[in-house]
C-alpha cells in the first residue's frame, strides 16, 4: 500500500472546504488532510472540526502548513497565490494553485522554481472546457484565442474596476460589455471573477495575445464562458454554462470539480486526456 499524501490547504472558505471534504470522502486510501490555514483563524478551526473532530489540523501560518504537507493546495486569493507558490516550491513541496490569476505573468519563473527544487505545480482547468484541445492545437501553432465571459451583474459586486467606472450593476438590463482587452488586464481588473482567463493564457499564447470580453447580463443565471481558438490544426469553439457554487456565487461549481479531477490524476496510475 502506498503511503498517503499529506495535504495542506491554504484558504478555508467555500472552495477550500469543498476540496477538504472531497479529499476525505473520495481519496481515503491516497491522501489525508494534514494541515489547514486561513487568514481568519476561526475558519481553519471550523474546517478542522468538520474534518477531524478537533482543532489539530489548524495552523497559524503558511510555513507551519508547508512543513506538515507534501502537497499544498492554494485556495486563498490571486493576491497571494504567487507568494504561497514560491514558499512551497522553495521547500520542495508540490502545489496546486486555484487562484491562477496571481500567476498569469509568472509562468517562466514558476517553471524555473519548480524545476530547481524537483517539485510539481498543478493548475486545474477550472470553470472552462477545451484546455486539452488547446494544448494539442498549440503543437501545430495557434493564431488567436478569444474568451467571452457572461455573468449576472451582481457577480461583479464589490469589484474596484466597476466602482471606478461608476457602473450601476442593478440597473443593467440585457447585455452590457464591462471589459474588452487583453487577458493580462482582465485578470488585473477582475481578480475574483476571471481566473479562467489566466488558465487559458498560460495554456495557450500568453496573457497579452489572449483576448477577453466580460459581459454582464441580468438575464443569465449561470456563469458562461465561450472560447474560440483559431489554429493550424483547425478552429475550436467551446461553451461552458456553469452552475454557481452553492456557498460562493463568485465561483463556479465546475472549478472545484476540476480540482478534484486533477487530484484524481495525481493519485491514480492511469491518466486519460491531454
ChimeraX attribute file (.defattr): number of C-alpha atoms within 10 A of each C-alpha:
attribute: neighborCount
match mode: 1-to-1
recipient: residues
	/A:1	5
	/A:2	7
	/A:3	8
	/A:4	15
	/A:5	17
	/A:6	17
	/A:7	24
	/A:8	29
	/A:9	30
	/A:10	27
	/A:11	22
	/A:12	28
	/A:13	17
	/A:14	16
	/A:15	23
	/A:16	24
	/A:17	23
	/A:18	18
	/A:19	20
	/A:20	23
	/A:21	15
	/A:22	16
	/A:23	21
	/A:24	16
	/A:25	10
	/A:26	13
	/A:27	17
	/A:28	12
	/A:29	15
	/A:30	19
	/A:31	19
	/A:32	18
	/A:33	23
	/A:34	24
	/A:35	26
	/A:36	35
	/A:37	30
	/A:38	22
	/A:39	14
	/A:40	12
	/A:41	16
	/A:42	14
	/A:43	18
	/A:44	28
	/A:45	21
	/A:46	16
	/A:47	24
	/A:48	25
	/A:49	15
	/A:50	14
	/A:51	18
	/A:52	13
	/A:53	11
	/A:54	13
	/A:55	18
	/A:56	14
	/A:57	22
	/A:58	26
	/A:59	22
	/A:60	15
	/A:61	14
	/A:62	20
	/A:63	15
	/A:64	15
	/A:65	23
	/A:66	29
	/A:67	14
	/A:68	18
	/A:69	24
	/A:70	20
	/A:71	25
	/A:72	28
	/A:73	27
	/A:74	26
	/A:75	24
	/A:76	22
	/A:77	19
	/A:78	22
	/A:79	15
	/A:80	15
	/A:81	23
	/A:82	21
	/A:83	13
	/A:84	22
	/A:85	24
	/A:86	17
	/A:87	16
	/A:88	27
	/A:89	24
	/A:90	16
	/A:91	14
	/A:92	20
	/A:93	22
	/A:94	23
	/A:95	28
	/A:96	22
	/A:97	25
	/A:98	27
	/A:99	27
	/A:100	28
	/A:101	32
	/A:102	22
	/A:103	24
	/A:104	24
	/A:105	16
	/A:106	12
	/A:107	13
	/A:108	11
	/A:109	12
	/A:110	18
	/A:111	13
	/A:112	11
	/A:113	19
	/A:114	21
	/A:115	14
	/A:116	12
	/A:117	15
	/A:118	13
	/A:119	19
	/A:120	17
	/A:121	21
	/A:122	16
	/A:123	18
	/A:124	24
	/A:125	26
	/A:126	24
	/A:127	24
	/A:128	26
	/A:129	21
	/A:130	18
	/A:131	19
	/A:132	12
	/A:133	13
	/A:134	23
	/A:135	16
	/A:136	14
	/A:137	20
	/A:138	17
	/A:139	11
	/A:140	12
	/A:141	16
	/A:142	19
	/A:143	13
	/A:144	15
	/A:145	23
	/A:146	21
	/A:147	25
	/A:148	18
	/A:149	24
	/A:150	25
	/A:151	24
	/A:152	23
	/A:153	24
	/A:154	15
	/A:155	18
	/A:156	19
	/A:157	14
	/A:158	9
	/A:159	14
	/A:160	13
	/A:161	15
	/A:162	17
	/A:163	13
	/A:164	8
	/A:165	9
	/A:166	9
	/A:167	14
	/A:168	11
	/A:169	19
	/A:170	11
	/A:171	9
	/A:172	16
	/A:173	12
	/A:174	13
	/A:175	16
	/A:176	16
	/A:177	12
	/A:178	16
	/A:179	19
	/A:180	15
	/A:181	15
	/A:182	20
	/A:183	29
	/A:184	21
	/A:185	16
	/A:186	23
	/A:187	23
	/A:188	16
	/A:189	16
	/A:190	18
	/A:191	20
	/A:192	18
	/A:193	21
	/A:194	24
	/A:195	27
	/A:196	23
	/A:197	30
	/A:198	26
	/A:199	26
	/A:200	28
	/A:201	23
	/A:202	20
	/A:203	18
	/A:204	22
	/A:205	17
	/A:206	21
	/A:207	23
	/A:208	13
	/A:209	17
	/A:210	22
	/A:211	23
	/A:212	24
	/A:213	20
	/A:214	21
	/A:215	20
	/A:216	24
	/A:217	19
	/A:218	19
	/A:219	13
	/A:220	15
	/A:221	14
	/A:222	16
	/A:223	23
	/A:224	20
	/A:225	23
	/A:226	17
	/A:227	21
	/A:228	18
	/A:229	22
	/A:230	17
	/A:231	18
	/A:232	12
	/A:233	13
	/A:234	11
	/A:235	15
	/A:236	15
	/A:237	13
	/A:238	14
	/A:239	16
	/A:240	17
	/A:241	20
	/A:242	19
	/A:243	16
	/A:244	17
	/A:245	17
	/A:246	11
	/A:247	13
	/A:248	13
	/A:249	16
	/A:250	18
	/A:251	24
	/A:252	23
	/A:253	21
	/A:254	20
	/A:255	22
	/A:256	23
	/A:257	19
	/A:258	19
	/A:259	23
	/A:260	20
	/A:261	14
	/A:262	18
	/A:263	20
	/A:264	17
	/A:265	14
	/A:266	13
	/A:267	16
	/A:268	9
	/A:269	7
	/A:270	8
	/A:271	11
	/A:272	5
	/A:273	6
	/A:274	9
